[in-house]
Amino acid sequence: MDTKKILTFKNYNIADWFSFYRILAAPFLLLLIWFDAQLIFTWFLLISYLTDAIDGYLARKLKITSARGSQLDSIGDQITLIIGLIGLFYFENEFVKTNLTLILIAFIPYIIQMIIAFYKYGKATSFHTYLAKTSAILQSVFILWSLFFNPEYSLFYIMIVIGILETIEEISLVFMYKNWVSDVKSIFWALKDERRKQK
């Protein structure tokens, strides 16, 4: 019996549904912020972050990776990041205001990268580079640590530096690839990627 068919529902595989969970959980998480339920919000945010790790693992393990799945994963990641930042801004307002300049230095290039990608491809990138994965882990750990305990400055500075480097790499990759592609490990990996030559 084909495992892939068992794990597919309405043409979406099990990894895709984990991505859908993160997208559909967003309004509920916003509601928890509205009701000032920090602890419950943080636990559910943790679940959203865990589904990100699970869907990637399942996609690779079951060999059900696809361009659509990669894009869904990226959308879920971006929405979860935004929700996490909103929660951080609301529950740790003083920390955010104190460090707003540094946060904007890291966040504005990310917005620029998104604009360039939408202009060129009509949608967000899904490169999933090693730097992007590292940056996402650091962001989630920092946000969760801040909400469960208190903001940790050493982790914050590392997150900012890696985030800036990751955004620079993403912008570089957008200019390297004429067409939208997914799953590019790094700039060095891209230099050998035959997809860059596709018209």
C-alpha positions as MATLAB code, in Angstrom:
seq = 'MDTKKILTFKNYNIADWFSFYRILAAPFLLLLIWFDAQLIFTWFLLISYLTDAIDGYLARKLKITSARGSQLDSIGDQITLIIGLIGLFYFENEFVKTNLTLILIAFIPYIIQMIIAFYKYGKATSFHTYLAKTSAILQSVFILWSLFFNPEYSLFYIMIVIGILETIEEISLVFMYKNWVSDVKSIFWALKDERRKQK';
ca = [
       0.000    0.000    0.000;
       1.299    3.447   -0.969;
       2.198    5.397    2.210;
       1.988    8.713    0.361;
      -1.681    8.063   -0.557;
      -2.538    7.145    3.042;
      -1.026   10.388    4.315;
      -2.790   12.536    1.701;
      -6.161   14.238    2.166;
      -7.769   16.459   -0.478;
      -4.509   16.478   -2.465;
      -2.527   17.811    0.509;
      -0.065   15.578    2.320;
       0.444   15.373    6.083;
       3.360   17.849    6.034;
       1.166   20.405    4.211;
      -1.505   20.098    6.919;
       1.021   20.950    9.619;
       1.763   24.135    7.648;
      -1.983   24.802    7.422;
      -2.177   24.452   11.198;
       0.281   27.326   11.680;
      -1.707   29.507    9.287;
      -5.083   28.661   10.855;
      -3.745   29.045   14.407;
      -2.832   32.698   13.783;
      -6.292   34.237   14.521;
      -6.546   32.167   17.718;
      -3.110   33.370   18.839;
      -4.110   36.975   18.129;
      -7.220   36.430   20.254;
      -5.047   35.226   23.139;
      -2.978   38.409   22.854;
      -6.206   40.444   22.888;
      -7.272   38.714   26.116;
      -3.809   39.259   27.626;
      -3.320   35.494   28.093;
       0.469   35.479   27.890;
       1.153   31.981   29.234;
      -1.504   30.265   27.093;
      -0.377   32.295   24.059;
       3.243   31.242   24.614;
       2.390   27.552   24.896;
       0.330   27.625   21.698;
       3.070   29.605   19.957;
       5.484   26.851   21.004;
       3.157   24.294   19.374;
       3.169   26.320   16.157;
       6.961   26.409   16.154;
       7.094   22.648   16.789;
       4.824   21.957   13.797;
       7.397   23.780   11.663;
      10.056   21.282   12.739;
       7.660   18.350   12.323;
       6.437   19.174    8.796;
       9.978   19.568    7.470;
      11.059   16.304    9.056;
       8.036   14.420    7.690;
       8.446   15.854    4.196;
      12.061   14.678    4.041;
      11.509   11.356    5.834;
       8.502   10.351    3.726;
       9.945   11.911    0.544;
       6.854   14.070    0.011;
       8.639   17.367   -0.574;
       7.168   19.630   -3.243;
       7.335   23.239   -4.418;
       3.781   23.792   -3.138;
       4.664   22.289    0.241;
       7.766   24.424    0.452;
       5.725   27.554   -0.261;
       3.056   26.588    2.292;
       5.803   26.023    4.850;
       7.252   29.479    4.146;
       3.832   31.151    4.467;
       3.244   29.363    7.765;
       6.704   30.397    8.981;
       6.195   34.047    8.059;
       2.762   34.240    9.682;
       4.042   32.547   12.847;
       7.020   34.939   12.981;
       4.717   37.955   12.655;
       2.391   36.606   15.379;
       5.405   35.944   17.613;
       6.675   39.491   17.072;
       3.230   40.936   17.837;
       3.161   38.894   21.052;
       6.662   40.054   21.946;
       5.719   43.687   21.264;
       2.582   43.403   23.393;
       3.919   41.412   26.340;
       7.489   42.811   26.350;
       6.708   46.335   25.239;
       9.475   48.029   27.231;
      12.157   45.732   25.809;
      10.925   46.346   22.249;
      10.824   50.127   22.701;
      14.310   50.139   24.232;
      15.745   48.130   21.327;
      13.505   49.387   18.523;
      16.354   50.834   16.422;
      18.235   47.522   16.366;
      15.035   45.598   15.629;
      14.260   47.894   12.684;
      17.827   47.533   11.352;
      17.186   43.796   11.129;
      13.514   43.928   10.085;
      13.574   46.565    7.318;
      15.966   44.545    5.069;
      13.595   41.577    5.524;
      10.699   43.716    4.240;
      12.861   44.909    1.318;
      13.694   41.287    0.476;
       9.980   40.407    0.488;
       9.160   43.331   -1.820;
      11.931   42.375   -4.267;
      10.761   38.733   -4.276;
       7.118   39.664   -4.905;
       8.159   42.057   -7.678;
      10.323   39.428   -9.377;
       8.426   36.179   -8.691;
       4.952   37.328   -7.667;
       5.310   35.477   -4.357;
       7.593   35.087   -1.355;
      10.806   33.093   -1.547;
      11.115   29.552   -0.189;
      14.865   29.048   -0.370;
      15.070   27.413    3.070;
      18.809   27.988    3.305;
      20.889   26.787    6.240;
      21.155   30.397    7.406;
      17.381   30.846    7.126;
      16.770   27.735    9.236;
      19.333   28.853   11.807;
      17.791   32.331   11.928;
      14.271   30.894   12.340;
      15.405   28.679   15.230;
      17.116   31.617   16.962;
      14.052   33.828   16.494;
      11.697   31.220   17.899;
      13.989   30.433   20.849;
      14.433   34.124   21.653;
      10.714   34.932   21.430;
       9.698   31.902   23.497;
      12.431   32.511   26.086;
      11.368   36.166   26.385;
       7.704   35.244   26.847;
       8.277   32.347   29.246;
      10.994   34.117   31.241;
      12.633   37.453   30.285;
      14.480   38.717   27.197;
      18.083   37.462   27.062;
      20.340   40.095   25.487;
      23.138   37.769   24.350;
      20.607   35.653   22.439;
      18.970   38.815   21.095;
      22.231   40.139   19.606;
      23.114   36.788   18.033;
      19.608   36.589   16.549;
      19.920   40.086   15.052;
      23.319   39.381   13.442;
      22.256   36.024   11.967;
      18.967   37.567   10.802;
      20.766   40.333    8.904;
      23.213   37.864    7.300;
      20.330   35.590    6.320;
      18.426   38.466    4.706;
      21.504   39.533    2.724;
      21.852   35.960    1.478;
      18.148   35.802    0.540;
      18.381   39.055   -1.453;
      21.496   37.753   -3.218;
      19.695   34.523   -4.142;
      16.724   36.448   -5.555;
      19.107   38.154   -7.977;
      20.866   34.864   -8.754;
      17.695   32.991   -9.759;
      15.632   34.262  -12.669;
      12.721   31.944  -11.802;
      11.197   31.022   -8.436;
      12.773   27.921   -6.929;
      12.632   26.233   -3.550;
      15.137   24.543   -1.286;
      18.441   26.292   -1.949;
      20.935   25.427    0.772;
      23.243   28.454    0.447;
      24.828   30.900   -2.000;
      27.738   28.493   -2.496;
      25.309   25.654   -3.207;
      23.402   27.922   -5.642;
      26.539   28.545   -7.697;
      26.425   24.877   -8.741;
      22.651   24.691   -9.129;
      21.561   24.019  -12.712;
      18.204   25.708  -12.066;
      19.904   29.102  -12.203;
      20.391   28.570  -15.943;
      16.722   27.918  -16.620;
      14.963   30.554  -18.718;
];
